[in-house]
Amino acid sequence: MSQETCGSLPPLEVLVDAKNLDERFALTYEPETYRRVIAGKDVIIHCHHYNSRMQRTVESSGRVDGGMLIRSSAETVFAEQVAAVLRDDEDEPTRRAAAEGLYRHLGFGVLDFSKLEEGVITSPSSHYVEGWLARFGTREKSVCTFVEGFIQGAVYALTGKLVHAREQSCMAKGDSACVFHLDFDRDTPIEPNRKQKFEFEQQRDLKFVHSNNIDEQKIIDALVEMPIHGNDDGLIPAFSVYLANTPADYYNLLSIRFVEAMQAARRGSAARRMLVSDGESCAMNTFRGIMSSAEWDALVVPMVQEQRDKMYALVAISNGLGWGNWHILEDRGRQGITYASLNGYEALGYREYRGQADQPQCLMLTGVAAGLMELVYGQGTVAERQGTYLSTEKSCICHDSATCQFEVEQA
C-alpha cells in the first residue's frame, strides 16, 4: 500500500471502538432455516469462482448493459445495508470507518473513503480482482464493477449525495491499487430496495434420505462456528478459495434484472441457461476446492465410507453456507438424484421482488444440483465433466409449490 494512495487513513481502531464495530457486524444464524444474517441482510457465502463468473456472464452477453445492471443492483442493496450500520450521533470519520468495516468484514477487500470529498476512493485489495485473476487472468479492462455499485450506495448512505463511481486504475490490469473517481453531478436516484412481504412456512413433513456415515449437523455446526469474515486485507481465504458474504438481495436483483433485460432482447432462455451454467461451474470449482482443503480432510474425510457419502457432506456444507435448507429425496447413486429445497434464497427472493412466477426461478441451485453429481461421480477435468448430468427444476416455491424440487439424471 503506497503512502500516496492510502496513507491518509488512520488505523481503523483509532476511529471506532473495535468491540462496537464487531457488534454491528455480528452474525445471526437461524438453525431452523440455515439463514445467515449480517447487518439486517441474509447473506450467502459464495466463492470467487461464482462471483467472477456471474459477473462475466452479465457483462459479456452483448445484448444488455451488464455493467449498469451490476452497479444498480449493488447500490440498491448496499445503500440500505450500509445505512443499517451507521449511527446518527457519530462523527463523520467514525461513520466512514463503519462503512469501510462492513465492506472488509463481508470479505470484499479494503476501501479507503478518506478522500471522499476529493472524489477519490482507493482499494489495495479486492475479492473481485482475486477472483478474476484466478479464473480468467489479467485483462485490459477494469473488473470492479460490483465495487463501483457498493461505493455509490455507501456514499449515498454516508452523505445523502448521488454519485457515479468509475474505476480508473485496477489491479487486474497490473496497477498497484484499484482507484475509483466519483462524479458528483449525478441526478438519477438510487432505486429503493422494494420487496413485498411473502408469508411462507417451509414444509416439514418430507422424508429425506441421509447417510448413516455423515454427521450433517456436525458439519453445519463447524461452518457456523468458523470465523468466516474478512481478514486484515478484507479477504476470506478458506477451503482453498476466496469466500465472500454477499447479500441474497444482490444476487436476486441481479439475476432477475438480467433475465428480464435479456428477455426484452428476446434472449431470456439464453440468460437462464447461462446462469444455470454459472451455478454448475460454481459447484464443481467451489466444492473441488473444499474437497482438497485441510478443513475437508480434518472434518469430513474420517466420515466418508463410500463414494455417495461425499454427496451428503457437500449438501450439508452448502446448507451451512446459507444457500437454503435443501436435502436429498431420492438417491440413485451415479444414475441420478432428486433434491428438495425448502427455502432457497432464489425462490423466496423472486416472490418478494416479483410475486408468483410462471416458471421455476432457482437457476443457481439448478446448476449446483448437476455440478455436485458431476463432481462426485464424474471423471476427468472440470471442463470434461460439465454437461455430463442434466438438472431440471420440476417444482418451485415461486411457482406456487410448497418446495423446490430438482431432478438430476445422466446426460
C-alpha positions as CSV (number, residue, x, y, z in Angstrom):
1,M,0.0,0.0,0.0
2,S,1.5,3.3,-1.0
3,Q,1.5,6.3,1.2
4,E,0.3,8.4,-1.8
5,T,-2.9,6.4,-2.2
6,C,-3.9,5.2,1.3
7,G,-1.5,6.8,3.7
8,S,-4.0,9.5,4.9
9,L,-6.3,6.9,6.5
10,P,-5.6,6.4,10.3
11,P,-5.8,2.8,11.6
12,L,-9.4,1.6,12.0
13,E,-9.1,1.2,15.7
14,V,-8.3,4.9,16.2
15,L,-11.6,5.8,14.6
16,V,-14.0,3.4,16.2
17,D,-14.1,1.0,19.1
18,A,-13.4,-2.5,17.7
19,K,-15.9,-4.2,20.0
20,N,-18.6,-1.7,18.9
21,L,-17.9,-2.5,15.3
22,D,-17.9,-6.2,15.9
23,E,-21.3,-6.0,17.4
24,R,-22.6,-4.2,14.3
25,F,-21.4,-7.0,12.0
26,A,-22.2,-9.9,14.3
27,L,-23.5,-13.0,12.5
28,T,-27.0,-14.2,13.4
29,Y,-27.5,-17.8,12.4
30,E,-31.1,-19.2,12.2
31,P,-30.8,-23.0,12.6
32,E,-34.3,-23.7,11.5
33,T,-33.8,-22.2,8.1
34,Y,-30.0,-22.2,7.8
35,R,-30.1,-18.5,7.2
36,R,-27.0,-16.3,8.0
37,V,-27.8,-12.6,8.7
38,I,-25.3,-9.7,8.9
39,A,-26.4,-6.1,9.5
40,G,-30.0,-6.9,8.7
41,K,-29.3,-8.8,5.5
42,D,-29.5,-12.5,4.7
43,V,-26.0,-13.2,3.3
44,I,-25.0,-16.0,1.1
45,I,-21.4,-17.4,1.1
46,H,-20.2,-17.9,-2.4
47,C,-16.6,-18.0,-3.6
48,H,-14.6,-16.1,-6.1
49,H,-15.3,-18.7,-8.8
50,Y,-19.0,-18.0,-8.8
51,N,-18.8,-14.2,-8.2
52,S,-16.4,-13.6,-11.1
53,R,-18.1,-16.0,-13.5
54,M,-21.5,-14.5,-12.8
55,Q,-20.0,-11.0,-13.4
56,R,-18.6,-12.1,-16.7
57,T,-21.9,-13.7,-17.8
58,V,-23.8,-10.5,-17.1
59,E,-21.2,-8.1,-18.6
60,S,-20.4,-10.1,-21.7
61,S,-23.8,-11.0,-23.0
62,G,-23.6,-8.3,-25.7
63,R,-27.4,-7.7,-25.6
64,V,-27.7,-5.7,-22.4
65,D,-25.7,-3.1,-20.4
66,G,-24.4,-5.6,-17.9
67,G,-22.2,-3.1,-16.0
68,M,-25.3,-1.0,-15.3
69,L,-27.2,-4.0,-14.0
70,I,-24.4,-4.9,-11.6
71,R,-23.9,-1.3,-10.4
72,S,-27.6,-0.6,-9.9
73,S,-28.2,-3.9,-8.1
74,A,-25.3,-3.3,-5.8
75,E,-26.1,0.3,-5.0
76,T,-29.7,-0.5,-4.1
77,V,-28.7,-3.2,-1.7
78,F,-25.7,-1.6,-0.1
79,A,-27.3,1.9,0.3
80,E,-29.7,0.0,2.7
81,Q,-27.1,-2.2,4.4
82,V,-24.5,0.5,5.0
83,A,-27.2,2.7,6.4
84,A,-28.0,-0.1,8.9
85,V,-24.5,0.0,10.4
86,L,-24.3,3.8,10.7
87,R,-25.2,5.8,13.8
88,D,-26.6,9.3,13.6
89,D,-24.8,10.5,16.7
90,E,-21.3,9.6,15.5
91,D,-18.8,11.9,13.7
92,E,-18.0,11.5,10.1
93,P,-14.7,9.7,10.4
94,T,-16.3,7.1,12.6
95,R,-19.3,6.6,10.2
96,R,-16.8,6.2,7.3
97,A,-14.9,3.6,9.3
98,A,-18.2,1.7,9.8
99,A,-18.8,1.6,6.1
100,E,-15.3,0.5,5.4
101,G,-15.6,-2.1,8.2
102,L,-18.7,-3.6,6.7
103,Y,-17.0,-4.0,3.3
104,R,-14.0,-5.5,4.9
105,H,-16.0,-7.8,7.2
106,L,-18.1,-9.2,4.3
107,G,-14.9,-10.2,2.5
108,F,-14.9,-7.9,-0.5
109,G,-11.5,-6.3,0.4
110,V,-10.4,-2.9,1.7
111,L,-11.8,0.5,0.7
112,D,-10.4,3.9,1.8
113,F,-13.0,6.7,2.0
114,S,-10.6,9.3,3.5
115,K,-10.5,11.3,0.2
116,L,-14.2,11.1,-0.5
117,E,-14.6,14.9,-0.7
118,E,-11.9,15.0,-3.3
119,G,-13.8,12.4,-5.3
120,V,-11.3,9.6,-4.9
121,I,-11.8,6.1,-3.3
122,T,-8.9,3.6,-3.2
123,S,-8.7,-0.1,-2.7
124,P,-5.4,-2.0,-2.1
125,S,-7.2,-5.4,-2.0
126,S,-10.2,-6.8,-3.8
127,H,-12.2,-10.1,-3.8
128,Y,-13.3,-9.4,-7.3
129,V,-9.7,-8.8,-8.5
130,E,-8.5,-12.0,-6.8
131,G,-11.5,-13.9,-8.4
132,W,-10.9,-12.5,-11.9
133,L,-7.2,-13.2,-11.9
134,A,-7.7,-16.8,-10.6
135,R,-10.5,-17.6,-13.1
136,F,-9.5,-15.6,-16.2
137,G,-6.2,-13.9,-15.7
138,T,-5.3,-10.2,-16.4
139,R,-7.2,-8.1,-18.9
140,E,-7.1,-4.6,-20.3
141,K,-10.5,-3.5,-18.8
142,S,-11.2,-2.9,-15.1
143,V,-13.1,-5.6,-13.3
144,C,-14.5,-4.0,-10.1
145,T,-18.0,-3.1,-11.4
146,F,-19.6,-4.6,-8.2
147,V,-17.3,-2.3,-6.1
148,E,-18.5,0.7,-8.1
149,G,-22.0,-0.1,-7.1
150,F,-21.1,-0.6,-3.5
151,I,-19.3,2.8,-3.4
152,Q,-22.3,4.5,-5.0
153,G,-24.6,3.0,-2.3
154,A,-22.2,3.7,0.5
155,V,-21.6,7.3,-0.4
156,Y,-25.4,7.9,-0.5
157,A,-25.8,6.3,2.9
158,L,-23.0,8.3,4.3
159,T,-23.7,11.7,2.8
160,G,-27.0,11.7,1.0
161,K,-25.2,12.6,-2.2
162,L,-25.8,10.8,-5.5
163,V,-22.6,9.8,-7.3
164,H,-21.3,7.8,-10.2
165,A,-18.2,5.8,-9.3
166,R,-15.9,4.7,-12.1
167,E,-12.7,2.7,-11.7
168,Q,-9.7,4.4,-13.2
169,S,-6.9,2.0,-12.1
170,C,-7.4,-1.7,-11.4
171,M,-5.1,-4.3,-10.0
172,A,-6.5,-6.8,-12.5
173,K,-4.8,-4.7,-15.2
174,G,-1.5,-4.7,-13.3
175,D,-2.0,-1.4,-11.5
176,S,-0.7,-1.1,-7.9
177,A,-4.2,-0.4,-6.5
178,C,-7.8,0.0,-7.6
179,V,-8.7,3.7,-7.7
180,F,-12.2,5.0,-8.2
181,H,-13.2,8.5,-9.2
182,L,-16.5,10.0,-8.2
183,D,-18.8,12.1,-10.4
184,F,-21.0,14.3,-8.1
185,D,-23.2,15.6,-11.0
186,R,-25.5,12.6,-10.9
187,D,-29.2,13.4,-10.7
188,T,-30.7,9.9,-11.2
189,P,-31.9,8.5,-7.9
190,I,-30.9,5.2,-6.4
191,E,-33.8,2.8,-6.7
192,P,-35.1,1.7,-3.2
193,N,-34.9,-1.9,-2.3
194,R,-38.7,-2.6,-2.6
195,K,-39.9,-6.0,-1.6
196,Q,-43.4,-7.3,-0.9
197,K,-44.0,-9.3,2.2
198,F,-44.3,-13.0,1.4
199,E,-45.8,-15.2,4.1
200,F,-44.1,-18.6,3.9
201,E,-43.5,-21.5,6.2
202,Q,-41.3,-24.3,5.0
203,Q,-42.6,-27.8,4.6
204,R,-41.7,-30.1,7.5
205,D,-43.2,-33.5,6.6
206,L,-40.9,-34.6,3.7
207,K,-38.9,-37.8,4.2
208,F,-35.3,-37.2,3.3
209,V,-32.6,-39.7,2.6
210,H,-29.5,-39.4,4.8
211,S,-26.2,-41.3,5.1
212,N,-25.5,-43.1,8.4
213,N,-21.9,-42.2,8.0
214,I,-22.2,-38.4,7.6
215,D,-22.9,-36.3,10.6
216,E,-24.6,-33.4,8.7
217,Q,-25.2,-31.3,11.8
218,K,-21.6,-31.6,12.9
219,I,-20.5,-30.2,9.5
220,I,-23.1,-27.4,9.7
221,D,-22.1,-26.5,13.3
222,A,-18.4,-26.4,12.3
223,L,-19.2,-24.0,9.5
224,V,-21.3,-21.7,11.7
225,E,-18.5,-21.6,14.3
226,M,-15.9,-20.7,11.7
227,P,-14.9,-17.0,11.6
228,I,-15.9,-16.5,8.0
229,H,-15.2,-12.8,7.8
230,G,-12.6,-10.6,6.2
231,N,-9.0,-10.6,7.5
232,D,-6.7,-7.5,7.6
233,D,-6.9,-7.4,3.8
234,G,-10.7,-7.8,3.8
235,L,-10.4,-11.2,2.2
236,I,-11.7,-14.6,3.4
237,P,-9.2,-17.3,2.2
238,A,-10.8,-20.7,3.3
239,F,-11.3,-24.1,1.7
240,S,-8.7,-23.3,-0.9
241,V,-10.9,-20.5,-2.3
242,Y,-11.8,-16.8,-1.5
243,L,-15.2,-16.6,0.1
244,A,-17.5,-13.5,0.5
245,N,-20.7,-12.9,2.5
246,T,-22.9,-11.4,-0.2
247,P,-26.5,-10.3,0.5
248,A,-29.0,-12.6,-1.1
249,D,-30.9,-9.4,-2.2
250,Y,-27.9,-8.6,-4.6
251,Y,-27.9,-12.0,-6.2
252,N,-31.6,-12.0,-6.6
253,L,-31.9,-8.5,-8.0
254,L,-29.1,-9.0,-10.5
255,S,-30.4,-12.4,-11.7
256,I,-34.0,-11.1,-12.1
257,R,-32.9,-7.9,-13.9
258,F,-30.5,-9.7,-16.1
259,V,-33.1,-12.3,-17.2
260,E,-35.7,-9.6,-17.7
261,A,-33.4,-7.4,-19.8
262,M,-32.3,-10.4,-21.9
263,Q,-36.0,-11.3,-22.3
264,A,-36.7,-7.9,-23.7
265,A,-33.9,-8.6,-26.2
266,R,-35.5,-12.0,-27.0
267,R,-32.7,-13.8,-25.3
268,G,-34.4,-14.8,-22.0
269,S,-33.9,-18.5,-22.4
270,A,-30.2,-18.0,-23.1
271,A,-29.9,-15.9,-20.0
272,R,-31.4,-18.6,-17.9
273,R,-29.1,-21.2,-19.4
274,M,-26.1,-19.0,-18.7
275,L,-27.0,-18.6,-15.0
276,V,-27.6,-22.3,-14.6
277,S,-24.2,-22.9,-16.2
278,D,-22.7,-20.5,-13.7
279,G,-24.2,-22.5,-10.8
280,E,-22.9,-25.7,-12.3
281,S,-19.4,-24.4,-12.7
282,C,-19.7,-22.9,-9.1
283,A,-20.5,-26.3,-7.6
284,M,-17.6,-28.0,-9.3
285,N,-15.0,-25.4,-8.7
286,T,-16.1,-24.3,-5.3
287,F,-16.5,-27.8,-3.9
288,R,-13.5,-29.1,-5.7
289,G,-11.6,-26.5,-3.6
290,I,-13.4,-27.5,-0.5
291,M,-12.7,-31.2,-1.1
292,S,-8.9,-30.5,-1.5
293,S,-8.7,-28.4,1.6
294,A,-7.3,-29.1,5.1
295,E,-10.7,-28.4,6.6
296,W,-12.3,-31.2,4.5
297,D,-9.5,-33.6,5.4
298,A,-9.9,-33.0,9.1
299,L,-13.7,-32.8,9.3
300,V,-15.3,-34.9,6.5
301,V,-12.8,-37.5,5.3
302,P,-13.0,-39.5,8.6
303,M,-16.8,-39.8,8.0
304,V,-16.6,-41.0,4.4
305,Q,-17.0,-44.8,3.9
306,E,-18.3,-44.9,0.3
307,Q,-18.4,-42.5,-2.7
308,R,-22.0,-41.4,-2.1
309,D,-21.2,-40.2,1.4
310,K,-19.4,-37.2,-0.3
311,M,-22.7,-36.0,-1.7
312,Y,-24.3,-35.8,1.7
313,A,-21.4,-34.0,3.1
314,L,-21.4,-31.5,0.2
315,V,-25.2,-30.8,0.7
316,A,-24.6,-30.2,4.4
317,I,-21.8,-27.7,3.6
318,S,-24.0,-25.8,1.1
319,N,-26.7,-25.6,3.8
320,G,-24.1,-24.2,6.2
321,L,-23.1,-21.6,3.6
322,G,-26.7,-20.1,3.7
323,W,-27.9,-21.3,0.3
324,G,-31.1,-22.7,1.7
325,N,-32.4,-25.7,3.5
326,W,-32.2,-28.5,0.9
327,H,-31.7,-32.2,1.2
328,I,-31.9,-35.5,-0.8
329,L,-35.3,-37.0,-1.6
330,E,-34.1,-39.9,-3.7
331,D,-30.5,-41.2,-4.1
332,R,-30.0,-43.4,-7.2
333,G,-26.2,-43.4,-7.0
334,R,-24.4,-42.3,-10.1
335,Q,-27.6,-42.8,-12.1
336,G,-29.2,-39.7,-10.7
337,I,-30.6,-37.9,-7.6
338,T,-33.6,-35.8,-6.5
339,Y,-33.2,-32.9,-4.2
340,A,-35.8,-30.8,-2.4
341,S,-35.1,-27.2,-1.3
342,L,-37.4,-25.9,1.5
343,N,-36.5,-22.2,1.4
344,G,-34.0,-21.5,-1.4
345,Y,-33.0,-17.8,-1.5
346,E,-33.7,-17.5,-5.2
347,A,-37.3,-18.7,-4.9
348,L,-38.2,-16.7,-1.9
349,G,-36.4,-13.6,-3.3
350,Y,-38.4,-13.8,-6.6
351,R,-41.6,-14.0,-4.6
352,E,-40.6,-10.9,-2.7
353,Y,-39.5,-8.9,-5.7
354,R,-41.9,-10.0,-8.4
355,G,-44.6,-12.2,-6.9
356,Q,-45.6,-15.5,-8.3
357,A,-43.7,-16.7,-11.4
358,D,-44.9,-18.6,-14.5
359,Q,-41.9,-20.9,-14.3
360,P,-39.2,-22.0,-11.8
361,Q,-36.6,-19.5,-10.9
362,C,-33.9,-21.3,-8.9
363,L,-31.2,-21.1,-11.6
364,M,-28.2,-21.2,-9.3
365,L,-29.5,-24.3,-7.4
366,T,-30.4,-26.0,-10.7
367,G,-26.8,-25.7,-11.9
368,V,-25.4,-26.7,-8.5
369,A,-27.6,-29.8,-8.4
370,A,-26.0,-31.1,-11.6
371,G,-22.5,-29.8,-10.6
372,L,-22.5,-31.8,-7.4
373,M,-23.2,-35.0,-9.3
374,E,-20.5,-34.3,-11.8
375,L,-18.0,-33.6,-9.0
376,V,-18.8,-36.7,-7.0
377,Y,-19.3,-39.2,-9.9
378,G,-17.7,-37.6,-12.9
379,Q,-14.3,-38.3,-14.5
380,G,-11.7,-36.0,-15.9
381,T,-11.3,-32.3,-15.7
382,V,-14.0,-29.8,-14.7
383,A,-14.5,-28.9,-18.3
384,E,-14.8,-32.6,-19.3
385,R,-17.4,-33.3,-16.5
386,Q,-19.6,-30.2,-17.2
387,G,-22.7,-31.3,-19.0
388,T,-22.5,-34.9,-18.2
389,Y,-25.5,-34.6,-15.9
390,L,-28.7,-32.7,-16.6
391,S,-30.7,-30.9,-13.9
392,T,-34.3,-29.8,-14.1
393,E,-36.3,-27.8,-11.5
394,K,-39.6,-29.7,-11.5
395,S,-41.4,-27.5,-9.0
396,C,-40.6,-24.1,-7.4
397,I,-41.9,-22.2,-4.4
398,C,-42.2,-19.1,-6.6
399,H,-44.4,-21.1,-9.0
400,D,-47.0,-21.9,-6.2
401,S,-45.4,-25.1,-4.9
402,A,-44.6,-26.0,-1.3
403,T,-41.0,-26.9,-2.2
404,C,-38.4,-26.5,-5.0
405,Q,-37.5,-30.0,-6.4
406,F,-34.6,-30.8,-8.7
407,E,-34.3,-34.0,-10.8
408,V,-30.7,-34.8,-12.0
409,E,-30.0,-37.5,-14.5
410,Q,-27.0,-38.6,-16.5
411,A,-26.9,-36.9,-19.9
